[in-house]
């Protein structure tokens, strides 16, 4: 997936310029990719819970191959907008799933390190190698053919991963994937229950102290009972 992002970032706008775009479609395409990320990010937890973590990643690979295949056959710059919404699907699901997976497999105290390693691999090695190979293919065969080759390669990788996952984890994969997010939610809830150090007030205690202070400073609280003596002759 990281290699695919490298291909898009490096060569899509060059291809749109070859098709005659003056820059307007490029700007609109960026807007579409950003806007589609919002609803996917909002619903990504439900999506991964229902599909499973690994199947969600494979789904992203298939979406990526569809996007490259469309680039290979489109004739007008504006037609790119039909598939730019797939960016939000791919990035939202893949990034969220990978982030959770890194958090899950990271040793104690190494969560941030694992996230940094993943980011470097995704946008560094992945995107860099994708751009390098796609550039060589584009120079040799042209950008349109290059997108077709990348689409076929991405689809082949997605299919291979799907078959390998079915053969290696058949019978237990669904149960493991369904419980993956539930275990993560349990861990997250457990980290929220941190004991309060001695001498430190909790939020509820602080609110109670503030309420007592307000009551003590109110005018009615300043009234003191007066003793009245009555003499009966």
N, C-alpha and C positions, 0 to 999 in steps of 0.2 A: 504493500500500500504506500509506503514511503517513496519507493521508486516511482510509483504512478504520480504522486504529487510533484516529484521533480520534473517529470515529463510535461505535466500541465503547466507548471510555473514557468518553465523555460521556453516552451515552443508553441503554446496555444495562441498567444497574441501574435507571434510571427506568422502563424498559419492564417489567422483572421486578416492580417494585413495583406497576405497573398490573395485572399478572396476579395479584397477591395474595401475593407473596413477602414474608416478614417480615424477611428479611436472611440466613437460613440458606443459601439457594441462591446468593446473591451470594458468600458466603465460600467455599462449596464450588467454585464456578466458578473463582474465583481460584486455588485450590489445584490444580484440574485443569489450568489453563493453564500454571502454573509447572512442574508435574510433567512434562507432556508436552514441555517444552522440553529436558529433560535428555537423553533418548535421541536426539532429533533433532540436538542440538548435537554429540553424540558421533559420529553417523554422517553429519553434513552433508558432510564432505569426500568420502566415497564417493558420496553422492547427487548432488552437483554434478558430479563427474567423470563419472558415467554418463549424466546427463541433459543436461549442458551448462549453462553459466552462464545464458544468456538463457532457455532453455526452463525452467529451474528457477524463474526469476522469473515467467514466464507461468503456470506451475503454481501458484504462490502466489496469483496473482490469481484463478485459477479457484476455488481453495479458499476464498478470501475471499468470492467471490460466492455460493458454496454456503452459507457460514455466514450471510450476510445473508438469503438466501432462506429459510433455516430459521427465522430470527427472525421473518420476515414471516408464517409459517404456523403457528407453534407456539401452543398454547393453554394449556399448563400451565408454570409456572416451572421445574419439575424437568427438563422436556424440553430445556432449554438445554444440559444437560450432554452431550447426544449429539454436539454439534458443537464444544464448547469445546476439545476436543483438537486441532482444526485450528489453534488459535492457536500451539501449539508448532511445528507444521509450517511455518506461514507465517513466523513470526518467526525461527525457527532458520535456515531456508534463506535467506530474504531478507536477514537481517542479516549472515550469514556471507558470502554471495555479494557483497553490496554492499561489505563491508569489504575483501575481497580485490580487488575491482575498483578501489576508491579507491586502494589501495596500488599497484596496477599502473599506473594512469594518472597518479599524482601525480609532479610534477617532483622532481628530486633535492633532498632536504632539506625537502620540503613534505608528507611523508606525514601527520604529525600535523595539519597545517592542513587537508588534504583530509578527514581523518576528522572533524574538528570541523565543517567545512562540511556534510558529509553528515548528521551527527547533527542539526545545526540545521535543515536542510532537511526531514529525515524527521519529527522530533518537533515542530518549530516551525512552519514554513510548511505542511507537509503535514497534520499533525494539526490545526493551527489552522483551516486553510481547510476541511477536512472537517467539523469540528465546526460551523463557521459555516453552511455550506450545509445540513448535515443538520438543524441547529436551525431554520432557516427552513422547511424542508420538513416537519419534525415539527409545528411550530406551525400550519402551513397544512392539512396532511392527516392528522396523527396519526402516532404513532411506528411503528405497524405498516406503514402505507403507505410511510412514509419508508424503512424497511428494505427494502421491496420495490423501491423506486426505486433505492436504492443498490446492491442486488444486480444489477439489470438494467444499471446503468451500469458496474459493475465487470466484469461478464461481457462487455459490449460492448468495453470497453477491452482486456481480455485477448484477445479474439478479434481485434481490430484489430491489436494488437501481434504476435500470432502470424502473421497474414497478411502484415503488413509485413516481418517478419523473414524469412519464407519467400521473398518476392519479391525482397528486396534482397540476401540472402546465400545463395541457393540454390546448392548445389554446393560451397560452401567453408565454410559456417557450421559444419557438424559438425566438420570438421578443426580449425578455429580454436578452437572451444569445447573440444574434447577436449584440445588442447595448452595451453589457458589455465592450468589448474591445474598441469600439469607444469612449465611455464615458471616459475610462481610458486614451486613447490617448489625448482627449481634455483636461483632467486635467493635463497631463504631459506637453502639449504645453503651458497651462496657467501658470504653474510654471516656465517655461523658460523665460517668459516675465516679468522680475523683473525690477522695476524702478531703474535707476542709481542714487546713492546718490549724493548730491551736492558736487562739488569739485573733483569728480572722473571722469576721462575720460573713455569713452567707447573704445573698440578695434578699431573702425573706426576712432575716433578722434585721438587716439594715432598714428595710421598709417599716418594720415594727418600731424601731428606735425613732425613726423620723416621725411616725404617727404620734408616739408618746410625747415627743418634743413639741409638736404642733398643739396637742391638747393642753400641755402644761402652760403654753404661752397664750392660750385663748383667754379673753376677758372673764368668762364664766369661771375658769379655773382659779382666778385670782380672788374670788369671793371667799371670805373666811366666815365661819359661823360665829355669831355674836351671842354672848350670854346675857340674858335679860332676867333681872331679879325683880320680883313683884312682892311688895310687903302688904300683907293683909292685916288691917287693924281690927 
